[in-house]
Amino acid sequence: MPKFYGLKKGEIIKNELVIKRLLSNNNKLFVYPLLVKWEIEFSQSSHTHIQSAFIVSKKRFSKATTRNLIKRRLKESYRKNKNIFQNVNFDLHLKILFIYVSNNVENFQTIDQAVQQLMQKILLSILDEKSS
């Protein structure tokens, strides 16, 4: 049975070196309860390619079930809002790292609002970078 919802295999960053490079990157934004770091490359390819990763600290949430709950909420919110980048008129490769920084488990609405705001801010910074 095919999977209709969720993120495709190519949309998730699994490479440890890419994640370390994103963590050392200076492009970052914060909207409670999330910190986002991203890397962008403008390309000559025929389409926009966006990859993402989600980090929840083991120090803040010792139980794996809690970390997985937060990551599921992050992934679902990202999946719902990733179409924001479909309207760009140029080709880009974008890697986004979502880092959950709160000490509390937030509800889905709070996480969803933060993801929407962050993705809109990233889009604005991409447009500014492209125009300059």
C-alpha positions as CSV (number, residue, x, y, z in Angstrom):
1,M,0.0,0.0,0.0
2,P,1.6,3.3,-1.0
3,K,2.3,6.0,1.6
4,F,0.3,9.2,0.7
5,Y,1.4,11.4,3.6
6,G,4.8,12.1,5.1
7,L,8.1,13.1,3.7
8,K,9.8,11.3,0.9
9,K,13.2,9.6,1.4
10,G,15.0,12.3,-0.5
11,E,13.6,15.1,1.5
12,I,15.2,14.1,4.8
13,I,18.9,14.8,5.6
14,K,20.5,11.7,7.1
15,N,24.2,12.5,6.4
16,E,26.0,13.4,9.6
17,L,28.5,15.7,7.8
18,V,25.7,17.7,6.2
19,I,24.1,18.1,9.7
20,K,27.4,19.2,11.2
21,R,27.9,21.7,8.4
22,L,24.4,23.1,9.0
23,L,25.0,23.4,12.7
24,S,28.1,25.5,12.1
25,N,26.3,27.7,9.5
26,N,25.5,31.3,10.4
27,N,22.1,31.5,8.7
28,K,19.8,31.1,11.6
29,L,16.4,32.2,12.9
30,F,14.6,31.8,16.1
31,V,10.9,31.6,16.8
32,Y,9.9,30.0,20.1
33,P,10.2,27.0,20.5
34,L,12.4,26.5,17.4
35,L,15.8,27.4,16.1
36,V,16.3,27.0,12.4
37,K,19.6,26.8,10.5
38,W,19.7,26.6,6.7
39,E,22.0,26.5,3.7
40,I,21.1,27.5,0.2
41,E,22.6,27.0,-3.2
42,F,21.2,28.5,-6.3
43,S,21.5,26.1,-9.2
44,Q,20.9,25.7,-12.9
45,S,18.8,22.5,-12.4
46,S,15.2,22.3,-13.5
47,H,13.6,22.2,-10.1
48,T,13.6,23.3,-6.4
49,H,15.0,20.7,-4.1
50,I,14.4,21.0,-0.3
51,Q,15.8,18.8,2.4
52,S,15.2,19.0,6.1
53,A,16.3,17.5,9.4
54,F,14.8,17.7,12.9
55,I,16.7,17.7,16.1
56,V,15.3,17.3,19.7
57,S,17.9,17.3,22.5
58,K,18.4,14.1,24.5
59,K,19.5,16.3,27.4
60,R,16.2,18.1,27.6
61,F,14.0,15.1,27.0
62,S,15.4,11.9,28.3
63,K,12.6,9.6,27.1
64,A,12.7,8.6,23.4
65,T,8.9,8.6,23.2
66,T,8.8,12.3,24.1
67,R,11.5,13.2,21.6
68,N,9.7,11.2,18.9
69,L,6.4,12.9,19.7
70,I,8.0,16.3,19.2
71,K,9.7,15.2,16.0
72,R,6.4,13.9,14.6
73,R,4.8,17.2,15.3
74,L,7.7,19.1,13.6
75,K,7.6,16.8,10.6
76,E,3.8,17.1,10.2
77,S,3.9,20.9,10.5
78,Y,6.8,21.1,7.9
79,R,4.9,18.7,5.6
80,K,1.8,21.0,5.7
81,N,3.8,24.2,5.1
82,K,6.6,23.1,2.7
83,N,4.5,24.3,-0.3
84,I,5.6,27.9,0.6
85,F,8.8,27.3,-1.4
86,Q,7.0,26.0,-4.5
87,N,6.1,29.5,-5.6
88,V,9.7,30.7,-6.2
89,N,10.6,31.6,-9.7
90,F,14.2,30.2,-9.6
91,D,15.9,26.9,-8.9
92,L,17.5,26.3,-5.6
93,H,18.8,23.6,-3.3
94,L,17.8,24.3,0.3
95,K,18.8,22.4,3.4
96,I,16.9,23.2,6.6
97,L,17.7,22.1,10.1
98,F,14.9,22.5,12.7
99,I,16.2,22.4,16.3
100,Y,13.6,22.2,19.2
101,V,14.9,24.4,22.0
102,S,12.1,24.5,24.5
103,N,12.2,22.5,27.8
104,N,8.5,21.8,27.6
105,V,6.4,19.7,25.2
106,E,4.5,22.3,23.2
107,N,1.1,21.6,21.5
108,F,0.9,21.2,17.7
109,Q,-0.6,24.6,17.2
110,T,2.4,26.4,18.8
111,I,4.8,24.3,16.8
112,D,2.8,24.9,13.6
113,Q,2.7,28.6,14.0
114,A,6.5,28.7,14.7
115,V,7.2,26.6,11.6
116,Q,5.0,28.8,9.4
117,Q,6.7,32.0,10.6
118,L,10.2,30.6,10.2
119,M,9.5,29.3,6.7
120,Q,8.2,32.7,5.6
121,K,11.2,34.4,7.1
122,I,13.5,32.0,5.3
123,L,11.7,32.6,2.0
124,L,12.1,36.4,2.5
125,S,15.8,36.0,3.2
126,I,16.2,33.8,0.1
127,L,14.4,36.4,-2.0
128,D,16.7,39.2,-0.5
129,E,19.8,37.1,-1.2
130,K,18.7,36.3,-4.8
131,S,18.0,40.0,-5.6
132,S,21.3,41.2,-4.3
